[in-house]
Amino acid sequence: MTYWWKNTVIYEVYVDKFAKNFRGMTEKLDYLKELGIDCIWLLPHYPSPMVDGGYDISDYMNIRPELGTLDDFSNFINKVHKMGIRVIIDFVLNHVSIEHPWFKEASSSKRNSKRDYFLWSETGKEFSLAYNPFSHMTEGNWKFNKKTGDYYYATFFDEQADLNWDNPEVFSECIKIIDFWAKLGVDGFRLDAVGHLLKREGTDCRHLPEVHQILKKLRSYLDKNWPGVVFLAEAGGRYRETMAYFGNGDECHLVFHFGLMSYIHLAFKRNDFSILKKIVNESSNIPENCQWATFISNHDEITFTPLDKPEREEMVSWLDPENKYSFRGGRGVSMRIATIFRGDKNKIVDIFKTLFSLSGSPVIYYGSEIGMENIKLDKKPIDSRKYVRGDFDWDEADKQIKDPSSLYNKIKGIIFGRTLNSR
């Protein structure tokens, strides 16, 4: 049996930063087809106050107005499919914007029917061991709600209230969202921050066993109602933790290989590629219907949390000695590949060759194929991820397309070489 998500080449992209809106995105599809892309992963396209780059969603069943309309989205999907390309969209399961109608209702009264969609506390003392991934930007996981005089739980930004997955109604709402977008033709859902779905006292509230029961239930629904539509898990951590999100082939079809990404950069720093053999061997025993999603950079940061502390410090001090791009208190760096290698085309090509030589479905972060670097900002932002989220440089792309020796054409050659070999 063949699975379309195996060995597929995925292009991660913001619609607005790449082509302004969905009409523009539709017009630019020829560029992605020529590059050899099999699947487009759209970063959040939903209505949002944009506190967290669109991951603070205020409406799960619509398009952000500046990106167009649902009709524009449908036209985009139709053209994508005619070109033989798939589409994965972001699905933020862990939290909503505090501007979402659910939270507006829940935060208005302790007796509101939506109250149990979220987690509340009279003291803000529960889950004291819980991980705070944005500890450098927020003061804790509990946020005070003036209207009801108590606290709501937020793993990430204050403006992102966590959903209560112990409430069956949250699961039901999730199913409605899956149905809505699957009917419009999407081929998959990237499950954002899926390792944080449940909170339990006495734990750090990450990768809890009960999360996998939720995923199995969601997958069962997906297989029955939308066969061929996939889940892609974003679950950071060491690879032994992230492997669990495949389940027995009954959870996520694809899982990001954060551990491999960290070790690829370590291998380049040390010029020792034997490092990769161990992690590849130890993470290769996955279900037959599953696939790792492999990558070397993304819209967040190049995280080194899967490494031991000495290795993590080694990498951060090498990549960012001036502490310009560090993220999460030195656990990673927000850097584009061309910034890491100071625009050295040969080194960029080498790291792409390494990525494409490894088993998995490789993910390319938009602009990496033309050597886009971190954007220049007058002042270091509190959220260093802004450095890697610049507008796509179409002038540079057009220039490189015409140059047979350009980075674009080198990367294109790597993609088509991989595609041919996998068929």
Kinemage of the C-alpha trace (Angstrom):
@kinemage 1
@onewidth
@group {chain A} dominant
@subgroup {mainchain}
@vectorlist {calphas} color= white
{ca met a 1} P 0.000 0.000 0.000
{ca thr a 2} L 1.247 3.492 -0.832
{ca tyr a 3} L 0.886 6.491 1.452
{ca trp a 4} L 1.019 9.949 -0.110
{ca trp a 5} L 2.652 11.449 2.987
{ca lys a 6} L 5.758 9.286 2.661
{ca asn a 7} L 8.812 10.958 1.083
{ca thr a 8} L 6.701 13.970 0.215
{ca val a 9} L 8.450 17.351 0.009
{ca ile a 10} L 6.645 19.904 2.191
{ca tyr a 11} L 6.929 23.687 1.845
{ca glu a 12} L 6.162 25.673 5.010
{ca val a 13} L 4.812 29.137 4.234
{ca tyr a 14} L 2.912 32.192 5.451
{ca val a 15} L 0.327 33.221 2.862
{ca asp a 16} L 0.710 36.944 3.569
{ca lys a 17} L 4.500 36.963 3.632
{ca phe a 18} L 4.744 34.842 0.490
{ca ala a 19} L 1.986 36.276 -1.701
{ca lys a 20} L -0.066 38.805 0.312
{ca asn a 21} L -3.323 36.772 0.149
{ca phe a 22} L -4.890 33.571 -1.184
{ca arg a 23} L -5.444 35.028 -4.646
{ca gly a 24} L -1.746 35.853 -4.791
{ca met a 25} L -0.928 32.425 -3.387
{ca thr a 26} L -2.909 30.814 -6.192
{ca glu a 27} L -1.018 32.859 -8.764
{ca lys a 28} L 2.345 31.790 -7.292
{ca leu a 29} L 1.674 28.049 -7.378
{ca asp a 30} L 3.700 27.600 -10.562
{ca tyr a 31} L 6.798 28.640 -8.614
{ca leu a 32} L 6.246 25.864 -6.066
{ca lys a 33} L 5.429 23.291 -8.745
{ca glu a 34} L 8.630 24.171 -10.605
{ca leu a 35} L 10.616 23.866 -7.387
{ca gly a 36} L 9.341 20.325 -6.939
{ca ile a 37} L 7.062 20.791 -3.942
{ca asp a 38} L 4.549 17.992 -3.232
{ca cys a 39} L 2.711 19.530 -0.279
{ca ile a 40} L 2.171 23.049 1.090
{ca trp a 41} L 1.925 23.573 4.835
{ca leu a 42} L 0.051 26.813 5.433
{ca leu a 43} L 0.920 28.621 8.635
{ca pro a 44} L -2.152 29.999 10.467
{ca his a 45} L -4.639 31.638 8.131
{ca tyr a 46} L -7.492 32.115 10.604
{ca pro a 47} L -8.914 35.384 11.971
{ca ser a 48} L -6.644 36.420 14.840
{ca pro a 49} L -5.490 39.442 16.860
{ca met a 50} L -2.000 38.309 15.752
{ca val a 51} L -0.402 38.378 19.188
{ca asp a 52} L 1.389 35.131 18.333
{ca gly a 53} L 1.711 35.164 14.564
{ca gly a 54} L -1.810 33.842 14.080
{ca tyr a 55} L -1.597 31.010 16.602
{ca asp a 56} L -4.022 32.992 18.768
{ca ile a 57} L -7.165 32.070 16.846
{ca ser a 58} L -10.437 33.961 17.241
{ca asp a 59} L -12.436 31.969 14.658
{ca tyr a 60} L -11.561 28.428 13.522
{ca met a 61} L -13.936 28.427 10.567
{ca asn a 62} L -12.922 31.433 8.546
{ca ile a 63} L -10.090 33.208 6.768
{ca arg a 64} L -8.256 36.229 8.149
{ca pro a 65} L -9.814 39.141 6.181
{ca glu a 66} L -6.512 40.439 4.830
{ca leu a 67} L -5.876 37.000 3.304
{ca gly a 68} L -9.177 36.930 1.423
{ca thr a 69} L -12.368 34.908 1.657
{ca leu a 70} L -13.396 31.282 1.953
{ca asp a 71} L -14.095 31.366 -1.786
{ca asp a 72} L -10.503 32.473 -2.379
{ca phe a 73} L -9.353 29.577 -0.205
{ca ser a 74} L -11.518 27.102 -2.135
{ca asn a 75} L -10.162 28.357 -5.459
{ca phe a 76} L -6.642 27.951 -4.106
{ca ile a 77} L -7.350 24.378 -2.982
{ca asn a 78} L -8.904 23.484 -6.339
{ca lys a 79} L -5.905 24.751 -8.304
{ca val a 80} L -3.424 23.125 -5.913
{ca his a 81} L -5.079 19.755 -6.360
{ca lys a 82} L -5.204 20.101 -10.139
{ca met a 83} L -1.426 20.576 -10.003
{ca gly a 84} L -1.010 17.419 -7.947
{ca ile a 85} L -0.008 19.244 -4.764
{ca arg a 86} L -1.471 18.612 -1.282
{ca val a 87} L -2.254 21.121 1.464
{ca ile a 88} L -1.785 20.832 5.223
{ca ile a 89} L -3.168 23.564 7.470
{ca asp a 90} L -2.292 24.464 11.031
{ca phe a 91} L -4.775 23.285 13.645
{ca val a 92} L -4.218 24.841 17.055
{ca leu a 93} L -5.699 22.356 19.515
{ca asn a 94} L -4.174 23.602 22.736
{ca his a 95} L -5.494 27.141 23.038
{ca val a 96} L -7.597 29.922 21.571
{ca ser a 97} L -7.302 33.689 21.563
{ca ile a 98} L -8.955 35.407 24.490
{ca glu a 99} L -10.888 37.210 21.727
{ca his a 100} L -12.479 33.914 20.659
{ca pro a 101} L -16.249 33.843 21.391
{ca trp a 102} L -15.792 30.746 23.571
{ca phe a 103} L -13.440 32.542 25.913
{ca lys a 104} L -15.390 35.806 25.856
{ca glu a 105} L -18.398 33.876 27.099
{ca ala a 106} L -16.468 31.742 29.582
{ca ser a 107} L -14.668 34.716 31.109
{ca ser a 108} L -17.838 36.760 31.549
{ca ser a 109} L -19.398 34.673 34.322
{ca lys a 110} L -18.639 31.628 36.460
{ca arg a 111} L -22.045 30.272 35.479
{ca asn a 112} L -21.551 30.568 31.722
{ca ser a 113} L -22.123 27.402 29.661
{ca lys a 114} L -18.689 27.734 28.037
{ca arg a 115} L -16.930 27.953 31.402
{ca asp a 116} L -15.639 24.371 31.293
{ca tyr a 117} L -14.085 24.881 27.871
{ca phe a 118} L -11.134 26.312 29.819
{ca leu a 119} L -9.109 25.723 32.992
{ca trp a 120} L -9.800 27.938 36.006
{ca ser a 121} L -8.333 28.423 39.474
{ca glu a 122} L -9.255 30.492 42.501
{ca thr a 123} L -5.619 30.695 43.600
{ca gly a 124} L -3.436 30.215 40.517
{ca lys a 125} L -1.372 27.684 42.466
{ca glu a 126} L -2.293 24.442 40.718
{ca phe a 127} L 0.090 22.636 38.337
{ca ser a 128} L 3.092 24.263 39.975
{ca leu a 129} L 5.478 21.921 38.126
{ca ala a 130} L 4.048 22.777 34.708
{ca tyr a 131} L 6.487 23.763 31.987
{ca asn a 132} L 6.394 27.405 30.890
{ca pro a 133} L 7.870 27.472 27.369
{ca phe a 134} L 7.704 31.273 27.194
{ca ser a 135} L 9.217 31.919 30.620
{ca his a 136} L 11.347 34.675 29.095
{ca met a 137} L 8.195 36.461 27.889
{ca thr a 138} L 5.501 35.611 30.443
{ca glu a 139} L 5.364 35.433 34.246
{ca gly a 140} L 3.620 32.109 34.648
{ca asn a 141} L 0.847 29.881 33.383
{ca trp a 142} L -2.051 31.328 35.383
{ca lys a 143} L -3.532 34.678 34.256
{ca phe a 144} L -5.931 36.780 36.295
{ca asn a 145} L -9.421 37.392 34.902
{ca lys a 146} L -10.916 40.574 36.360
{ca lys a 147} L -14.531 39.804 35.469
{ca thr a 148} L -14.703 36.626 37.522
{ca gly a 149} L -11.929 37.305 40.022
{ca asp a 150} L -10.035 34.089 39.312
{ca tyr a 151} L -7.348 32.739 36.992
{ca tyr a 152} L -7.320 31.013 33.601
{ca tyr a 153} L -4.504 28.767 32.399
{ca ala a 154} L -2.307 29.729 29.436
{ca thr a 155} L 0.715 27.651 28.429
{ca phe a 156} L 2.045 30.271 26.025
{ca phe a 157} L 1.115 33.968 25.782
{ca asp a 158} L -1.316 35.543 28.254
{ca glu a 159} L -3.708 36.133 25.359
{ca gln a 160} L -3.925 32.400 24.563
{ca ala a 161} L -6.234 30.541 26.936
{ca asp a 162} L -5.715 26.764 27.061
{ca leu a 163} L -8.664 24.548 26.237
{ca asn a 164} L -9.861 21.976 28.758
{ca trp a 165} L -9.496 18.651 26.975
{ca asp a 166} L -11.045 16.837 29.927
{ca asn a 167} L -14.327 18.331 28.713
{ca pro a 168} L -15.902 16.114 25.984
{ca glu a 169} L -17.460 19.209 24.411
{ca val a 170} L -13.987 20.418 23.413
{ca phe a 171} L -13.473 17.174 21.492
{ca ser a 172} L -16.825 17.669 19.767
{ca glu a 173} L -15.885 21.210 18.743
{ca cys a 174} L -12.609 19.864 17.361
{ca ile a 175} L -14.480 17.379 15.187
{ca lys a 176} L -16.617 20.186 13.737
{ca ile a 177} L -13.468 22.090 12.783
{ca ile a 178} L -11.920 19.030 11.125
{ca asp a 179} L -15.130 18.439 9.159
{ca phe a 180} L -15.300 22.065 8.039
{ca trp a 181} L -11.820 22.176 6.506
{ca ala a 182} L -11.794 18.593 5.229
{ca lys a 183} L -14.989 19.350 3.279
{ca leu a 184} L -13.135 22.275 1.708
{ca gly a 185} L -10.470 19.842 0.557
{ca val a 186} L -7.505 20.142 2.918
{ca asp a 187} L -5.271 17.080 2.976
{ca gly a 188} L -3.973 17.326 6.512
{ca phe a 189} L -3.761 19.117 9.835
{ca arg a 190} L -0.582 20.097 11.640
{ca leu a 191} L -1.444 19.651 15.305
{ca asp a 192} L 0.189 22.572 17.086
{ca ala a 193} L 1.640 22.117 20.586
{ca val a 194} L -0.110 18.765 20.856
{ca gly a 195} L 2.086 17.615 23.749
{ca his a 196} L 0.517 20.244 26.029
{ca leu a 197} L -3.153 19.251 25.686
{ca leu a 198} L -3.685 17.922 29.206
{ca lys a 199} L -2.639 19.129 32.647
{ca arg a 200} L -2.150 16.899 35.664
{ca glu a 201} L -1.005 17.794 39.156
{ca gly a 202} L 2.489 16.608 40.029
{ca thr a 203} L 3.683 16.587 36.398
{ca asp a 204} L 5.231 19.143 34.044
{ca cys a 205} L 2.049 18.828 31.949
{ca arg a 206} L 3.829 17.620 28.816
{ca his a 207} L 3.491 14.374 26.851
{ca leu a 208} L 1.030 12.873 29.329
{ca pro a 209} L -0.273 9.360 28.540
{ca glu a 210} L -3.854 10.598 28.304
{ca val a 211} L -2.904 12.842 25.368
{ca his a 212} L -2.364 9.733 23.294
{ca gln a 213} L -5.866 8.501 24.094
{ca ile a 214} L -7.241 11.774 22.689
{ca leu a 215} L -5.152 11.382 19.543
{ca lys a 216} L -6.270 7.790 19.032
{ca lys a 217} L -9.878 8.909 19.266
{ca leu a 218} L -9.306 11.774 16.819
{ca arg a 219} L -7.460 9.470 14.430
{ca ser a 220} L -10.255 6.910 14.566
{ca tyr a 221} L -12.714 9.609 13.541
{ca leu a 222} L -10.402 10.804 10.768
{ca asp a 223} L -9.861 7.323 9.332
{ca lys a 224} L -13.580 6.628 9.305
{ca asn a 225} L -14.747 9.938 7.876
{ca trp a 226} L -11.789 11.419 5.987
{ca pro a 227} L -9.459 8.609 4.854
{ca gly a 228} L -6.305 9.993 3.289
{ca val a 229} L -6.355 13.152 5.404
{ca val a 230} L -3.381 13.186 7.769
{ca phe a 231} L -2.273 14.467 11.158
{ca leu a 232} L 1.192 15.994 11.515
{ca ala a 233} L 2.253 16.303 15.158
{ca glu a 234} L 4.275 19.174 16.532
{ca ala a 235} L 5.492 17.676 19.787
{ca gly a 236} L 8.871 19.009 20.807
{ca gly a 237} L 11.289 17.064 22.938
{ca arg a 238} L 13.710 14.178 22.701
{ca tyr a 239} L 12.985 11.728 19.936
{ca arg a 240} L 11.950 8.919 22.283
{ca glu a 241} L 9.152 11.207 23.523
{ca thr a 242} L 8.112 12.374 20.076
{ca met a 243} L 8.077 8.843 18.618
{ca ala a 244} L 5.159 8.096 20.924
{ca tyr a 245} L 2.938 10.341 18.782
{ca phe a 246} L 2.880 7.718 16.046
{ca gly a 247} L 1.168 5.379 18.517
{ca asn a 248} L 0.798 1.967 16.909
{ca gly a 249} L 0.130 3.634 13.590
{ca asp a 250} L -3.149 4.868 15.065
{ca glu a 251} L -2.255 8.412 16.149
{ca cys a 252} L -0.355 10.832 13.886
{ca his a 253} L 0.718 9.917 10.357
{ca leu a 254} L 3.638 12.356 10.489
{ca val a 255} L 5.659 13.683 13.431
{ca phe a 256} L 8.282 16.416 13.346
{ca his a 257} L 11.729 15.016 14.110
{ca phe a 258} L 13.013 17.764 16.408
{ca gly a 259} L 15.827 15.558 17.669
{ca leu a 260} L 17.206 14.972 14.182
{ca met a 261} L 17.104 18.687 13.417
{ca ser a 262} L 19.195 19.440 16.511
{ca tyr a 263} L 21.723 16.726 15.678
{ca ile a 264} L 22.062 17.808 12.041
{ca his a 265} L 23.269 21.206 13.234
{ca leu a 266} L 25.539 19.602 15.829
{ca ala a 267} L 27.026 17.402 13.092
{ca phe a 268} L 27.779 20.447 10.941
{ca lys a 269} L 29.293 22.334 13.844
{ca arg a 270} L 31.646 19.442 14.685
{ca asn a 271} L 32.042 18.226 11.110
{ca asp a 272} L 31.185 14.788 12.445
{ca phe a 273} L 28.312 13.123 10.628
{ca ser a 274} L 28.612 9.859 12.504
{ca ile a 275} L 26.489 11.679 15.082
{ca leu a 276} L 23.516 11.268 12.762
{ca lys a 277} L 23.838 7.514 12.333
{ca lys a 278} L 22.956 6.814 15.944
{ca ile a 279} L 19.814 8.955 16.051
{ca val a 280} L 18.661 7.748 12.639
{ca asn a 281} L 19.052 4.114 13.694
{ca glu a 282} L 17.387 4.598 17.062
{ca ser a 283} L 14.411 6.476 15.612
{ca ser a 284} L 13.805 4.319 12.547
{ca asn a 285} L 11.535 1.757 14.171
{ca ile a 286} L 8.207 3.450 13.491
{ca pro a 287} L 4.907 2.011 12.202
{ca glu a 288} L 4.823 1.186 8.495
{ca asn a 289} L 2.067 3.699 7.767
{ca cys a 290} L 3.956 6.558 9.461
{ca gln a 291} L 6.738 8.944 8.513
{ca trp a 292} L 9.046 11.422 10.215
{ca ala a 293} L 8.784 15.022 8.995
{ca thr a 294} L 12.415 16.160 8.841
{ca phe a 295} L 13.641 19.747 8.778
{ca ile a 296} L 16.587 22.055 9.446
{ca ser a 297} L 14.746 25.296 10.297
{ca asn a 298} L 11.242 26.638 10.718
{ca his a 299} L 9.102 29.662 11.647
{ca asp a 300} L 9.988 29.426 15.341
{ca glu a 301} L 13.504 28.628 16.448
{ca ile a 302} L 16.152 26.023 15.883
{ca thr a 303} L 15.691 24.360 19.231
{ca phe a 304} L 18.418 22.451 21.028
{ca thr a 305} L 16.249 21.181 23.869
{ca pro a 306} L 16.670 17.578 22.591
{ca leu a 307} L 20.398 17.868 23.323
{ca asp a 308} L 22.125 17.575 26.667
{ca lys a 309} L 22.973 20.882 28.351
{ca pro a 310} L 26.707 20.975 27.390
{ca glu a 311} L 25.854 20.308 23.735
{ca arg a 312} L 23.077 22.895 23.866
{ca glu a 313} L 25.451 25.520 25.218
{ca glu a 314} L 28.035 24.546 22.609
{ca met a 315} L 25.549 25.088 19.794
{ca val a 316} L 24.059 28.356 21.002
{ca ser a 317} L 27.474 29.919 21.683
{ca trp a 318} L 28.630 28.852 18.199
{ca leu a 319} L 25.588 30.093 16.307
{ca asp a 320} L 24.780 33.192 18.311
{ca pro a 321} L 27.846 34.406 20.245
{ca glu a 322} L 26.396 37.917 20.562
{ca asn a 323} L 23.116 36.602 21.990
{ca lys a 324} L 21.225 38.374 19.229
{ca tyr a 325} L 18.871 35.603 18.146
{ca ser a 326} L 18.617 33.425 21.243
{ca phe a 327} L 15.196 32.092 22.162
{ca arg a 328} L 13.813 30.608 25.375
{ca gly a 329} L 16.728 31.626 27.522
{ca gly a 330} L 19.391 30.071 25.329
{ca arg a 331} L 17.601 26.823 24.508
{ca gly a 332} L 17.543 27.679 20.834
{ca val a 333} L 18.181 30.355 18.224
{ca ser a 334} L 15.834 32.079 15.799
{ca met a 335} L 17.973 31.924 12.682
{ca arg a 336} L 17.479 31.212 9.023
{ca ile a 337} L 19.853 28.762 7.351
{ca ala a 338} L 21.535 31.462 5.233
{ca thr a 339} L 22.163 33.527 8.367
{ca ile a 340} L 23.765 30.544 10.094
{ca phe a 341} L 26.145 29.985 7.191
{ca arg a 342} L 26.598 33.708 6.433
{ca gly a 343} L 25.257 33.293 2.924
{ca asp a 344} L 27.784 30.589 1.966
{ca lys a 345} L 25.976 28.840 -0.898
{ca asn a 346} L 28.072 25.691 -0.719
{ca lys a 347} L 27.355 25.164 2.974
{ca ile a 348} L 23.645 25.800 2.472
{ca val a 349} L 23.603 23.243 -0.332
{ca asp a 350} L 25.486 20.776 1.875
{ca ile a 351} L 22.965 20.970 4.706
{ca phe a 352} L 20.092 20.521 2.241
{ca lys a 353} L 21.851 17.507 0.743
{ca thr a 354} L 22.131 16.066 4.242
{ca leu a 355} L 18.448 16.704 4.949
{ca phe a 356} L 17.357 15.077 1.695
{ca ser a 357} L 19.679 12.103 2.142
{ca leu a 358} L 17.872 11.030 5.306
{ca ser a 359} L 14.687 9.025 5.516
{ca gly a 360} L 11.582 11.120 6.042
{ca ser a 361} L 9.414 13.771 4.449
{ca pro a 362} L 11.615 16.892 4.269
{ca val a 363} L 10.134 20.278 5.143
{ca ile a 364} L 11.534 23.443 3.534
{ca tyr a 365} L 10.934 26.766 5.271
{ca tyr a 366} L 9.903 29.366 2.700
{ca gly a 367} L 12.767 31.418 1.309
{ca ser a 368} L 15.463 28.975 2.357
{ca glu a 369} L 15.789 27.902 -1.273
{ca ile a 370} L 16.884 31.406 -2.302
{ca gly a 371} L 19.076 32.073 0.728
{ca met a 372} L 16.820 34.495 2.580
{ca glu a 373} L 18.471 35.686 5.783
{ca asn a 374} L 17.105 37.026 9.065
{ca ile a 375} L 15.417 40.364 8.641
{ca lys a 376} L 17.172 43.403 10.088
{ca leu a 377} L 15.430 45.030 13.033
{ca asp a 378} L 16.449 48.280 14.734
{ca lys a 379} L 15.892 46.799 18.168
{ca lys a 380} L 16.041 43.206 19.373
{ca pro a 381} L 12.442 42.054 19.898
{ca ile a 382} L 11.372 40.221 23.018
{ca asp a 383} L 10.134 37.498 20.665
{ca ser a 384} L 13.224 36.728 18.572
{ca arg a 385} L 11.207 34.556 16.182
{ca lys a 386} L 10.297 37.743 14.315
{ca tyr a 387} L 13.765 37.655 12.763
{ca val a 388} L 12.898 34.645 10.605
{ca arg a 389} L 9.455 35.782 9.421
{ca gly a 390} L 10.274 38.265 6.687
{ca asp a 391} L 8.500 38.798 3.367
{ca phe a 392} L 9.494 36.499 0.530
{ca asp a 393} L 12.002 38.158 -1.816
{ca trp a 394} L 10.450 37.726 -5.261
{ca asp a 395} L 13.057 39.866 -7.007
{ca glu a 396} L 15.782 37.557 -5.713
{ca ala a 397} L 13.742 34.482 -6.640
{ca asp a 398} L 13.226 35.692 -10.226
{ca lys a 399} L 16.932 36.454 -10.515
{ca gln a 400} L 17.974 33.021 -9.252
{ca ile a 401} L 15.495 31.121 -11.418
{ca lys a 402} L 17.324 32.461 -14.488
{ca asp a 403} L 20.784 31.570 -13.137
{ca pro a 404} L 21.652 27.855 -13.606
{ca ser a 405} L 24.301 28.061 -10.873
{ca ser a 406} L 22.070 29.762 -8.302
{ca leu a 407} L 21.160 28.392 -4.881
{ca tyr a 408} L 17.553 28.031 -6.050
{ca asn a 409} L 18.563 25.781 -8.918
{ca lys a 410} L 20.924 23.772 -6.694
{ca ile a 411} L 18.114 23.159 -4.194
{ca lys a 412} L 15.699 22.374 -7.015
{ca gly a 413} L 18.147 19.764 -8.285
{ca ile a 414} L 18.342 18.182 -4.822
{ca ile a 415} L 14.524 18.065 -4.582
{ca phe a 416} L 14.030 16.489 -7.992
{ca gly a 417} L 16.853 14.027 -7.343
{ca arg a 418} L 15.150 12.923 -4.143
{ca thr a 419} L 11.746 12.749 -5.847
{ca leu a 420} L 13.035 10.558 -8.645
{ca asn a 421} L 14.850 8.235 -6.245
{ca ser a 422} L 11.748 7.758 -4.073
{ca arg a 423} L 9.526 6.653 -6.942
